[in-house]
Amino acid sequence: MTSPTSPAARAPAPQPAAKLALPFAEFVIMIAALMALNALAMDVMLPALPEIGDALSIADPNDRQQILISYMIGFGVAQLFYGPISDAFGRRALLLGGLAVYSLASIGSLMSETLDQLLLARLVQGIGCAATRVIAVSVVRDCFSGRRMGQVMSLVMMIFMAVPIVAPSIGQVVLLASNWHWIFSLLLGAGLIMLVWCWVRLPETLAREDRKPLAVRSIASAYARTVTTRVSLGYMLAMTFVFGGLFSFITMSQQIFVDVFGLGVWFPVVFAGIALTMSGASFMNSRLVATYGMRRISHVATLVFILLGGLLLALSLAQTINVYAFVIIMSLLMSSFGFIGPNFNTMAMEPLGDIAGTASSVLGFTTTLGGAMLGAYMGHHFDGTTTYLGLGFFAYGLVGLALVLLAERGRLFHAQHDEDARSEGAPASGAH
């Protein structure tokens, strides 16, 4: 039994969101699954790129990367438009439309006979999937605030963040059983499952009286507010640089584990094990955030993130890193990310609840494309060692810390204003 003053006793028990009339567990799994569609569309096909290249007569191996780039362009840019539209017309219809586009584009990818056809289908698939990223976060903000939103996002991230790591293994299993067409059949099935599930179970979460007019001046004002609200901008950019470290790892991981450490077929297993540490940290965050607050947890995790990046860089430069030390350091780094991601996301969204759709679109656009570009830049410098990965974690972590200090006016671990303090406490009026 727990005492009335224990952390477990003080932490509120998960309850259904009143606006949703959904069980809490179903709500969390639904939001995580929506966000995971993007990671699945990107990473599940990585093992299939050589086979797709052969089937579509792609002569230059580097041209295969266009299959990923075209998707990311559609996914990144479209987010800027989904936010204002969902703030004006609501979440549900736009989400269902995006899932329908995602599913139809999966069919188009499946039937493509040339590279140009596939690139067009992938661009459209990214445009459709962008709705899931923007609206999933917006729905959470519609129904929760403060630490309760932090708890929900932690549980969502616990499920979601494992997908980019595990997805390549899923793709490899599909290829062992069949050909590359079944990769897109898998994406089609996932899109249709989410379309039916959301259609049947997810009601509208944005009340009519809370909707914003779809006017140029209104949209411009919402965008301007998102990028000029100090706390939101600081945490959005900080999360972008932290994502840069994560994408650096994803970009270099196959070369490091296979070429540097010679793990061969064990690479997917170790990769998945590291992902589990990140998911475990997100779950722990969901249990701790109500007691210790988003700032204390995420700020400490950021400092740990930087120290671990510096340690990896130092060992790499000294040429004393081995596979065991590398796996331990990477597991701790990913665990740190599990405490950073959901809290930074929540604190960036917290001041912008009345324009959650637009804010979510800007947040998704910036962190996704920005993080991917930072990761690609560091990955481009891969030199057959773990040096640039360590540099990426250390340097990007330092920039992220500087941005947090900017957001918090030079202080760590504590909210700076009464409004911030309220967001660290109980849910706001109307939130559940």
N, C-alpha and C positions, 0 to 999 in steps of 0.2 A: 504494500500500500504506500501511496505517496502522501507526504504531508501537505497541508494547504499552501505552504510557502515554497514548495519544491518547484523546479522549472517545469516538470511534467504537469503539475497541478495548475500552474499559471498559464500554460499554453492552451489556447482555445481548441476545442475539438472540431475537426472538419465538419461542416454542415452544408447542405445543399444551398446553392444560390437561389434566392427567392425569385429572381427574374427568369430563372431557367426551369425550375421545378424538376431538376435532374438530380439523381444521386451524385454526391461529390466525386466519388471514384470514377463514375462514368464520364463526368464532365472533364476531369483531368486527363483521362485516357483519350477522349475525343480530341481535345485541344492538342495534346502531344502528337496524336496520329496525323492531324491536319498539318502540323509543322513538319512532321517527319516525311511527308510526301516529297518535299523539296530535296532533302538529303538523299532519299531513295532514288529520285530521278537523276541525281548527279553521280552518286558513287556506285550504284549497283551495276552500272555498265562499264566501269573501268576495266575489268578483265576482258570485256567483249570488244574493246576498241580494235585490236589487231584483226579479229574475225570480221568485224564490220568493214574495216578497211579493205580486206581481201574481197569481200562480197560486193562492194560498191566500186571496186577498181580504183581505190585511192592510192596513187603512186607514192606520194611523199608521206612518210609516217607522221610528220608534224601536222599534216592537214587533218589527221584524225582528231586533234585537240579542238578543232572547230565545232565538233559535236557537243562538247562541253561548253565552249565559249558562247555559242549561239543561244543555248538554253539560259546561261547566266545573264546575257544581255536582256532577254525577254523578262526574266524573273526580277532583275534589279530595277530596270526602268519602269516597268508596269506598276510597281509598288507605289510610286509617286502619285499615280492617278487613282488607285483603288481607295486610298485613304479619304480624300475629299468626297468621292462618290458615296462611300459607305456612311460618312457623316451626314450626308444629305438625304439618302434614301433608305438607310438601314443596312444591317449586316447580312441577314439571312439570304435574300434573293441574290445578292452579289456573290456570296460564297457559293451558293448552288450553281450559279452561272460559271464561276471560275472552275469548279470541279468538273462541270460538263465540258468546258473547253479543254481542260487537262486530259480528260478521257478521250475526247475526239482526236486530240493531237497525238495521243498514244497510238490510236489506230492509224493515223497518218504516218507516224514513224515506222510502225510495223509493216506498212505497205510500200514504203519508199524503195525506189529502184535506183536512184542516183543520189549523190552526195547533196546536191542542191535541194532535192525534195526533202531529204532528211533534215537538213539545216533549217529549212522553213518550218517543218513540223516541230522541231525542237524549240525554235523561237516561239511558236504559238504555245507549245506546252509550258514554257517558262512564264509566258504571259498569264496563262490560266492558273498556274501554281502560285503566282504572286498573291492572288486573292486569299489563299489559305494562310500565308504568313501574316499579312496585314490584319485580316479579320479575326484570326485566332487570338492575337494579342489584344485587339480592340474589344472582343467579347469578354476576355478576362478583366480588362479595365472597366467595362460597363458594370460588372457585377461585384468586383472586389477593389479594395484600396489598402494603402499602408502595408502593414506586416502581413495581413491576410493575403494580399496580392502577392507578396514575396513568397509566402508559403505555397500558393498555387503554382506560381512560376517555377519554384524549385522542384516541385513534383513533376511538372511538365517537362522541365529540362532534364530531369533524371531519366525519363523515358526517351526524350527526343535526342539528347546528345550522344546516346549510344549508337544511333542509326548510322551516322556517317562513318563510323569505324567498322561496324559489322557488315554494312551493305556490300563492300567488295567481296566478302566471303559468300554472301547470298548469291551474288552474280556468278561467282565461280561455280557454285553448286548447280545453278541453272544451266551453265554451259556444259558441265559434265553430263547432264541429263539430256540436253537438247542443243539447239543452235541459238544464235543471237536474237532471232525474232521473239523468242520466249522472254527475253529481258523486257521488251516493250509490252508483251502480253501480261507480265507481272505488274508493270506500271498501270496498264489499263484496268486490271482487276482491283488494284489498290484504289485507283480513282473512283471506280464504280461503287466499291464498298463504302467509301467515305461519302459519296453523293447520296446514296440511299440512307445511310445512317443519319446524316445531318438533316436530310429532308424529313425523316420520320421523327427525330428526337430533338432537334435544336430549334427552339422558337426564336423570334426576334428579340434582341436584348437592348436595342436603342429605342427608347420611347419617342413618339412623334414630337413631343414638345421639346426634346433635347436635340433635334436634328438641326443642322446648319444649312443655310441656303447655298445652292450650287452656283455661286457667282464669283467672277474673277477676283473682285475685291475681297470677298470673304475667304476664298481659297488662299490668296496671296497673304492675307492677314494671318491665317492659321499657319502657313509655312514660315512666315517671318517670326511668329511667336515661338514656334518650335525651335528655331535655330538661334533665337535671342534670349530664351529663358536659360539663365546661367546654369542651373542645376541640370536641366535636361540636356543642354548642349555638352556640358562637361562630361557627364556620364555616358552619353552617346558616343562621343569621340574616344573616351577612355576604353569603352567596350570594343570599339573598332580596332584599336591597337592590341588589345588582349586577344581578339579574334585573329589578328595578324600572326600572333605566335602560334595559335591553334592551326591555322591554315598552313603555316610554315611546316609544321609537323606532318600534316596530311600530305603536303606536296613532296616532302623528302622521305617519308617513312619507308616506302618500298625500297628505295635505293639504300637507305641506311641499314634496315634490317636484313636485306638480302645481300647487297653488295659489300657493305662494310663489315657486318657481323656474321654473314653467312648462315642465316637462319633457314633459308630455303622454304620448304613447305610449312614450317612452323610460324612463318610470318603472320598469317591471318589469326592464328591462335593467340599469339602475344599481343597483337593489335587489339583484338577483342578484349583481352584481359585488362589492358590499359583503359579501354572504354568503360569497363565496369567500375573502375575506381572513380571515374568522373560521375557516373550515375549514382554511385553510393554517396559521394559528397553532396550531390544535389538533394538526395533524400535526407541526409543529416541536416542540411541547411533548412529544409522545410520544418524540421523538428526544433531547431535552435533559434530560428529568426524571431519567433514571437517573444522569446525571453531576452535575447541579447541584442536584437535590432539589426537591420540591414547594414548600417554603416560599420559598426564594430566588426561584424563578421567579414564583410567584403574588403574592408581596408586592411585588416590583418592578412587576409588571403592574398591581396595584391602585394604586400611586402614579402610574403613567403614566395610568391610567384617570381619576383625579381631576384631574391636570394638564390632560388633553385636555378634560375636561368644563368646567373653569374657563376654558380658552381659548375654547371654543365659546360659553360664557356671555358672556365679555368682548366678543368680536367681535359677538355678537348685540345686546348692550346698546349698543355703539358704532355699530350699524347698518352695519358694514363687511363682513359676511359675504356671500360670493357662492357660487354653486353649486360652483365648483371647490374652494374652501377647505372647504366643507361636506362634500363627498364625501371629501376627503383626511382630514379630522378623523374622520368617521364610520368610514372604513376602518380607521384606527388604533385607534379605540375598540373596534370589533368584534374587531380582532386582539388587543387587550388582554383582551377577554372570552374569547377562545380559550385564553389562558394561565391565566385565573382559574377558569373553570367546572369543568373536569375535576379540577383540583388541590384546590379547595375541597370538591368533592363527595367526593373520595377521603379527604381529611383528616377530614371530618365522619363518614364511615363507619368509618374505621380502628379506633377504640377499641371498636366495637360489632359485631365480626365474629360473635360467638355469637348475636346477636339481629338479624342483618342484615335480615331481612324486616320486622320492626317498625321498625327504624331507617330503612330505606329508605322505608317508608310515611309516617313522620313527616316525613322530609326532603322527599319529593315533595309532600306536602300543604302544607307550610309555604312552600317555595320557589315552587311553582306558583301557588297562590292568593294568597300574599303578594305575589309579584312582579307578578302580574296586577292586583291592587288598587292597588299603588303606581304602576304604569304608567297605569292608568285614571284615577287621581287627577291625575297630571300632564297627561295627555292632555285631561282635562276643562277645563283652564285654557289650552288652546291659543288664542293671540291673533293668529294670522296671521303670526307670526314664529318664529324658532328659539329664542327666549329661554327658554321653559319646558323645552324639550328639554335645552338646556345646563344649566339649573338642576337638572333631574332627574339627569343624569349626575354633576354636581359634588356636589350635596347627598347623593344616595344613595351615591356613592362614599365620601364622608367618613364617613358612618354605617357603611358596610361596613368601612372601615379601623379605626374605633374598636372594632368588634366583633372584628376580627382581633387587635387589641392586647389586648382582654379575654381572648380565647382563649389568647394566647401570653404572658400576664402582663407585658405592656408591651414585649416585645421582638419585633423583626422579623428575618426571614431565617434564624433558627436554631431548631431544636427545643429545647424547654425541659427535658425530662426524659429519662431513659434509655429509657423506654417509647416516647416520641415519637421519639427518635433511632433506635431500632430500626426504627420504621415508616418512617423516611426511608431506611433502608438496604436490606439484602437482604430478600426475601420471608420471611415467618414460616414456621415449621415446618408442613409440610403444604400450603403454597401453592406454586403453580407459575407 
